[in-house]
Amino acid sequence: MPDTDLDQFRAETRAWLEANCPAEMRTPPKSEKETTWGGRNPEYAHPDQKVWLDRMAARGWTVPDWPSAYGGGGLSPAETKILREELKRIKARNPLNSFGISMLGPALLKYGTEEQKLEHLPKIARGEIRWCQGYSEPNAGSDLAGLQTSADDAGDHFVVNGQKVWTSYADKADWIFCLVRTDKTVKQAGISFLLFDMASPGVSTKPILLISGNSPFCETFFDDVKVPKANLLGTLNKGWDVAKYLLGHEREMISGFGLGGAGKDPLVEAARKGVDPILRAQIALFEVRSKAFAAMSEKFIDELKAGQAHPAQPSMMKYYGTELNKTRHELQMAAGGSDALEWESEDSHQGAAARSWLRTKANSIEGGTSEIQLNIIAKRILDLPS
């Protein structure tokens, strides 16, 4: 697209955002309740969350680079980049947080049948269905291919039995994308990828309380759950290919924690207020690394969208982004001193800083541990032996 057309697109996009993004949606969320997840029974802490979601979804801009036939905006990579820059310029909140967008959607676009794409993608784009991920099991974490949740052939459907763990927001999700074993005689080559409704008989969840005092994670149980064969994504026993592709997008998503959020950076504010000189130096070093990571991320994401990324790039992004995010919160707590540990008052938003700091400890575990990412980098980029 010529630069003049892109300039016009930017001007039109800027004007539309100024007219349609509510003022309340140009401030950082104060709590998890102010994050928009959508779903069958959505929860909104402020009515403008729904206004913002509906307006963006109507344009396909919750997923601007998806084809318009599937609820997306049909934008080119250059247009998508401009939209993201303009959203960042006005400090707009994400209109929709969705594992359907960040993880399942790309897998559906690559491996789904046309019927599956038309059935699921528009609902994801509009925020009508909230998804969760059924990967890890009590005895299959880092060795994910060792999973034992089974899906037995029962004619026109599968019967699923087993357990998943660390299933984020399973107690709030409407559907799950789930790895199951359909051949018990082999490991990776015996795994399939199923989609099914969490309201199906035989599905139950149990929250897992974290040290932060919150509970985004769950145990999820399947007892003779019937899943139509039409819900098989990809080829039978080839689900490991889908799983690996999706993991790349999940790691890209998690790496985004390293970029921080909208609004004023608490670390910059702390540094300006004259904290301890050593801490100021640590904050300055962090800021340099943060800027470098932002530049690297932009380059990597452009390459990923263009299909030019090295297979190990998501692991690089995930490793450095999560370590950077943990450092950010460690420094925030250090800058805040003992006051930052306060846990329950309205002034601290019920201990938002301390709870977020504790939550970051999971960043280097979820989506593949930091050790796993370093192994992938060592093998695929440095050509070190296994």
C-alpha positions as CSV (number, residue, x, y, z in Angstrom):
1,M,0.0,0.0,0.0
2,P,1.4,3.4,-0.9
3,D,2.5,5.7,1.9
4,T,-0.1,8.3,1.0
5,D,-2.8,5.6,1.5
6,L,-1.3,4.6,4.8
7,D,-1.2,8.3,5.9
8,Q,-4.9,8.6,5.0
9,F,-5.6,5.3,6.9
10,R,-3.8,6.7,10.0
11,A,-5.7,10.0,9.9
12,E,-9.1,8.2,9.5
13,T,-8.2,5.7,12.3
14,R,-7.1,8.5,14.6
15,A,-10.3,10.4,14.1
16,W,-12.4,7.3,14.6
17,L,-10.6,6.4,17.8
18,E,-10.9,9.9,19.2
19,A,-14.6,9.8,18.5
20,N,-15.3,6.3,19.7
21,C,-13.0,5.3,22.5
22,P,-14.7,6.3,25.8
23,A,-12.6,8.4,28.2
24,E,-12.8,5.7,30.9
25,M,-11.2,3.3,28.5
26,R,-8.1,5.5,28.2
27,T,-7.0,4.8,31.7
28,P,-5.3,1.6,32.9
29,P,-7.5,-1.1,34.6
30,K,-7.4,-0.7,38.3
31,S,-8.1,-4.4,38.9
32,E,-8.8,-7.7,37.2
33,K,-12.6,-6.8,37.2
34,E,-11.8,-4.0,34.8
35,T,-10.3,-6.3,32.3
36,T,-12.8,-7.3,29.5
37,W,-13.0,-11.0,28.9
38,G,-16.4,-11.3,27.2
39,G,-18.1,-14.7,27.1
40,R,-21.7,-15.9,27.5
41,N,-22.1,-14.2,30.9
42,P,-19.7,-11.2,30.7
43,E,-18.8,-9.1,33.7
44,Y,-18.2,-5.4,33.3
45,A,-17.0,-3.2,36.2
46,H,-17.9,-0.1,34.0
47,P,-20.5,0.1,31.2
48,D,-17.9,1.7,28.9
49,Q,-16.1,-1.7,28.7
50,K,-19.1,-3.1,26.8
51,V,-19.4,0.1,24.7
52,W,-15.7,-0.1,23.7
53,L,-15.9,-3.8,23.0
54,D,-19.0,-3.5,20.8
55,R,-17.6,-0.6,18.8
56,M,-14.3,-2.3,18.1
57,A,-15.9,-5.6,17.4
58,A,-18.3,-4.0,14.9
59,R,-15.2,-2.8,12.9
60,G,-13.5,-6.2,13.3
61,W,-10.7,-4.4,15.2
62,T,-10.6,-6.8,18.1
63,V,-8.7,-8.9,15.6
64,P,-7.7,-6.4,12.9
65,D,-5.5,-8.8,10.9
66,W,-8.1,-11.6,10.7
67,P,-10.1,-11.9,7.4
68,S,-13.4,-10.0,7.5
69,A,-15.2,-13.3,6.6
70,Y,-14.3,-14.5,10.1
71,G,-15.1,-11.4,12.1
72,G,-11.8,-9.6,11.6
73,G,-10.9,-6.3,10.2
74,G,-9.2,-7.6,7.1
75,L,-6.3,-5.1,7.6
76,S,-2.9,-5.5,6.1
77,P,0.1,-5.9,8.4
78,A,1.0,-2.2,7.8
79,E,-2.5,-1.1,8.7
80,T,-2.6,-3.3,11.7
81,K,0.6,-1.8,13.0
82,I,-0.8,1.7,12.5
83,L,-4.0,0.8,14.4
84,R,-1.9,-0.5,17.3
85,E,0.2,2.6,17.3
86,E,-2.8,4.8,17.4
87,L,-4.4,2.8,20.2
88,K,-1.2,3.1,22.2
89,R,-1.1,6.9,21.5
90,I,-4.4,7.5,23.3
91,K,-3.5,4.9,26.0
92,A,-6.6,2.8,25.0
93,R,-7.3,-0.3,26.9
94,N,-7.4,-3.6,25.1
95,P,-11.1,-3.9,24.2
96,L,-11.1,-7.7,24.6
97,N,-8.7,-10.1,26.4
98,S,-9.2,-13.5,24.9
99,F,-7.3,-16.8,24.8
100,G,-9.5,-17.3,21.7
101,I,-7.7,-14.4,20.0
102,S,-4.2,-14.9,21.3
103,M,-4.0,-18.7,21.1
104,L,-6.8,-20.6,19.5
105,G,-7.6,-18.2,16.7
106,P,-4.3,-18.6,14.9
107,A,-4.6,-22.4,15.2
108,L,-8.1,-22.4,13.8
109,L,-7.0,-20.2,10.9
110,K,-4.2,-22.6,10.0
111,Y,-5.8,-26.0,10.8
112,G,-9.5,-25.5,11.0
113,T,-12.1,-26.6,8.4
114,E,-14.1,-23.8,6.8
115,E,-17.1,-24.9,9.0
116,Q,-15.0,-24.7,12.1
117,K,-13.7,-21.2,11.2
118,L,-17.2,-19.9,10.5
119,E,-18.6,-21.4,13.7
120,H,-15.9,-20.2,16.1
121,L,-13.9,-17.3,14.8
122,P,-16.7,-14.7,14.5
123,K,-17.8,-15.5,18.1
124,I,-14.3,-15.1,19.3
125,A,-13.9,-11.8,17.5
126,R,-17.1,-10.4,19.1
127,G,-16.2,-11.7,22.5
128,E,-19.3,-14.0,22.7
129,I,-17.4,-17.1,23.8
130,R,-14.6,-17.3,26.4
131,W,-12.1,-20.0,25.9
132,C,-9.6,-21.8,28.2
133,Q,-6.7,-24.1,27.5
134,G,-6.5,-27.8,28.5
135,Y,-2.9,-28.7,28.2
136,S,-1.0,-29.4,31.4
137,E,-1.9,-32.4,33.6
138,P,-0.7,-33.4,37.1
139,N,1.9,-35.7,35.6
140,A,2.4,-33.8,32.3
141,G,3.8,-30.3,32.7
142,S,7.2,-29.7,31.1
143,D,6.8,-33.2,29.5
144,L,3.5,-32.2,28.0
145,A,3.5,-35.1,25.5
146,G,3.2,-37.4,28.4
147,L,-0.4,-36.4,28.9
148,Q,-2.9,-39.2,29.7
149,T,-6.4,-37.6,29.3
150,S,-8.1,-40.0,26.9
151,A,-10.6,-39.6,24.1
152,D,-12.0,-42.9,23.1
153,D,-13.8,-43.4,19.8
154,A,-17.5,-44.0,20.3
155,G,-18.8,-43.8,16.7
156,D,-20.0,-40.3,15.9
157,H,-18.3,-38.9,19.0
158,F,-15.4,-39.2,21.4
159,V,-15.7,-40.0,25.2
160,V,-13.2,-37.9,27.1
161,N,-11.9,-38.9,30.6
162,G,-9.0,-37.4,32.6
163,Q,-7.8,-34.3,34.4
164,K,-6.1,-31.0,33.5
165,V,-4.4,-28.6,35.9
166,W,-3.4,-25.0,35.9
167,T,-6.3,-24.3,33.5
168,S,-6.5,-20.5,33.6
169,Y,-10.1,-19.3,34.2
170,A,-11.6,-22.7,33.5
171,D,-14.3,-21.9,36.1
172,K,-15.3,-18.8,34.0
173,A,-14.8,-20.2,30.4
174,D,-17.5,-21.3,28.0
175,W,-15.4,-23.6,25.8
176,I,-12.0,-25.4,26.1
177,F,-9.4,-26.3,23.5
178,C,-7.9,-29.5,24.8
179,L,-5.1,-32.0,24.1
180,V,-6.3,-35.6,24.5
181,R,-4.7,-39.0,23.9
182,T,-6.4,-40.9,21.0
183,D,-3.6,-43.5,20.7
184,K,-2.0,-45.0,23.8
185,T,0.7,-46.9,22.0
186,V,2.8,-43.8,21.0
187,K,3.6,-40.5,22.6
188,Q,3.5,-37.3,20.4
189,A,1.9,-39.2,17.5
190,G,-1.0,-40.3,19.6
191,I,-2.3,-36.9,20.6
192,S,-5.4,-35.1,19.2
193,F,-6.8,-31.6,19.6
194,L,-10.4,-31.2,20.6
195,L,-12.8,-28.3,21.1
196,F,-15.7,-28.7,23.4
197,D,-18.3,-26.9,25.5
198,M,-17.5,-26.5,29.2
199,A,-21.2,-26.9,29.9
200,S,-21.0,-30.5,28.6
201,P,-22.1,-33.1,31.2
202,G,-19.1,-34.6,33.0
203,V,-17.0,-31.4,33.0
204,S,-16.1,-29.9,36.4
205,T,-13.6,-27.4,37.8
206,K,-11.9,-26.6,41.1
207,P,-10.0,-23.3,41.7
208,I,-6.4,-23.4,42.9
209,L,-5.6,-20.7,45.3
210,L,-2.3,-18.9,44.6
211,I,0.1,-17.1,47.0
212,S,-1.3,-13.8,45.6
213,G,-4.6,-14.6,47.2
214,N,-6.3,-14.8,43.8
215,S,-7.3,-17.9,41.8
216,P,-7.1,-17.6,38.0
217,F,-6.0,-21.3,37.8
218,C,-8.1,-24.4,38.2
219,E,-8.1,-28.1,38.2
220,T,-10.4,-29.4,35.4
221,F,-12.0,-32.9,35.4
222,F,-13.6,-34.9,32.6
223,D,-15.8,-37.8,33.4
224,D,-17.3,-39.5,30.3
225,V,-17.6,-36.2,28.4
226,K,-19.1,-36.7,24.9
227,V,-17.5,-34.6,22.2
228,P,-18.7,-34.6,18.6
229,K,-16.1,-35.7,16.1
230,A,-16.8,-32.5,14.2
231,N,-14.9,-30.8,17.0
232,L,-11.6,-32.4,16.2
233,L,-9.2,-29.7,15.0
234,G,-6.7,-30.9,12.5
235,T,-6.0,-34.6,11.8
236,L,-6.6,-37.5,14.3
237,N,-3.4,-38.2,16.2
238,K,-1.7,-35.2,14.7
239,G,-2.8,-32.8,17.5
240,W,0.9,-32.3,18.6
241,D,1.4,-30.3,15.4
242,V,-1.5,-28.0,16.4
243,A,-0.3,-27.8,20.0
244,K,3.2,-26.7,19.0
245,Y,1.9,-24.1,16.7
246,L,-0.5,-22.7,19.3
247,L,2.3,-22.7,21.9
248,G,4.3,-20.3,19.8
249,H,1.5,-17.9,19.9
250,E,0.9,-18.4,23.6
251,R,4.6,-17.6,24.3
252,E,4.3,-14.5,22.1
253,M,1.3,-13.5,24.2
254,I,3.1,-14.1,27.6
255,S,6.2,-12.3,26.4
256,G,4.0,-9.2,26.1
257,F,4.0,-9.0,29.9
258,G,7.5,-7.6,29.5
259,L,6.2,-4.6,27.7
260,G,4.2,-3.4,30.7
261,G,0.8,-1.7,30.5
262,A,-0.7,1.7,29.5
263,G,-0.3,4.8,31.6
264,K,2.5,6.1,33.7
265,D,5.2,3.7,34.5
266,P,5.5,3.5,38.4
267,L,9.2,2.9,38.1
268,V,9.8,6.1,36.2
269,E,7.7,8.0,38.7
270,A,9.6,6.4,41.6
271,A,13.0,7.3,40.0
272,R,11.9,10.9,39.6
273,K,11.0,11.2,43.2
274,G,14.6,10.5,44.2
275,V,14.7,7.0,45.6
276,D,18.0,5.4,46.7
277,P,20.8,6.0,44.2
278,I,21.5,2.3,43.8
279,L,17.8,1.7,43.1
280,R,17.7,4.6,40.6
281,A,20.6,2.9,38.7
282,Q,18.8,-0.4,38.7
283,I,15.6,1.3,37.4
284,A,17.7,3.1,34.7
285,L,19.2,-0.3,33.6
286,F,15.7,-1.8,33.5
287,E,14.4,1.0,31.4
288,V,17.2,0.5,28.8
289,R,16.5,-3.2,28.7
290,S,12.8,-2.5,28.4
291,K,13.2,-0.2,25.4
292,A,15.5,-2.8,23.8
293,F,12.9,-5.5,24.4
294,A,10.1,-3.4,22.9
295,A,12.2,-2.8,19.7
296,M,13.0,-6.5,19.5
297,S,9.4,-7.5,20.1
298,E,8.1,-5.2,17.3
299,K,10.6,-6.8,14.9
300,F,9.9,-10.3,15.9
301,I,6.1,-9.8,15.7
302,D,6.4,-8.3,12.3
303,E,8.4,-11.3,11.2
304,L,6.0,-13.7,12.8
305,K,3.0,-12.2,11.1
306,A,4.9,-12.4,7.7
307,G,5.8,-16.0,8.3
308,Q,9.5,-15.2,8.4
309,A,10.2,-15.8,12.1
310,H,12.7,-18.4,13.3
311,P,10.9,-21.2,15.1
312,A,12.7,-20.4,18.3
313,Q,11.9,-16.7,18.3
314,P,8.7,-17.1,20.5
315,S,10.9,-18.9,23.1
316,M,13.3,-16.0,23.1
317,M,10.5,-13.5,23.5
318,K,8.8,-15.5,26.1
319,Y,12.0,-16.0,28.2
320,Y,13.1,-12.4,28.1
321,G,9.7,-10.9,28.4
322,T,8.7,-12.9,31.5
323,E,12.1,-12.3,33.2
324,L,11.7,-8.6,32.4
325,N,8.2,-8.5,33.9
326,K,9.4,-10.1,37.1
327,T,12.2,-7.6,37.4
328,R,9.7,-4.7,36.8
329,H,7.6,-5.9,39.8
330,E,10.6,-6.6,42.0
331,L,11.8,-3.0,41.4
332,Q,8.3,-1.6,42.0
333,M,8.1,-3.4,45.3
334,A,11.6,-2.1,46.3
335,A,10.7,1.5,45.3
336,G,7.5,1.2,47.4
337,G,9.2,-0.1,50.5
338,S,7.2,-1.6,53.2
339,D,4.1,0.3,52.1
340,A,4.0,-1.8,48.9
341,L,3.4,-4.9,50.9
342,E,0.0,-3.6,52.2
343,W,-2.6,-6.1,51.3
344,E,-6.2,-5.0,51.8
345,S,-6.9,-1.3,51.9
346,E,-8.7,0.8,49.3
347,D,-5.7,3.1,49.0
348,S,-3.7,0.1,47.6
349,H,-6.6,-1.2,45.6
350,Q,-6.7,-4.3,47.8
351,G,-3.0,-4.8,47.6
352,A,-2.8,-4.7,43.8
353,A,0.9,-4.1,43.7
354,A,1.8,-6.9,46.1
355,R,-0.6,-9.3,44.5
356,S,0.7,-8.5,41.0
357,W,4.3,-9.0,42.2
358,L,3.5,-12.4,43.5
359,R,1.5,-13.4,40.4
360,T,4.6,-12.7,38.2
361,K,6.3,-15.7,39.8
362,A,4.2,-17.9,37.6
363,N,5.2,-16.1,34.3
364,S,8.4,-18.1,34.0
365,I,6.5,-21.4,34.5
366,E,3.3,-21.0,32.4
367,G,3.5,-21.6,28.7
368,G,6.7,-23.6,29.2
369,T,9.2,-22.9,31.9
370,S,12.2,-20.6,31.4
371,E,14.4,-23.7,31.5
372,I,12.5,-25.2,28.6
373,Q,12.8,-22.0,26.6
374,L,16.5,-21.9,27.2
375,N,16.8,-25.5,26.0
376,I,14.9,-24.6,22.8
377,I,17.1,-21.6,22.2
378,A,20.3,-23.6,22.9
379,K,19.2,-26.4,20.5
380,R,17.6,-24.4,17.6
381,I,19.7,-21.2,17.6
382,L,23.0,-22.0,19.1
383,D,23.0,-25.6,17.6
384,L,24.1,-27.1,21.0
385,P,23.6,-30.8,21.4
386,S,20.4,-32.1,23.1
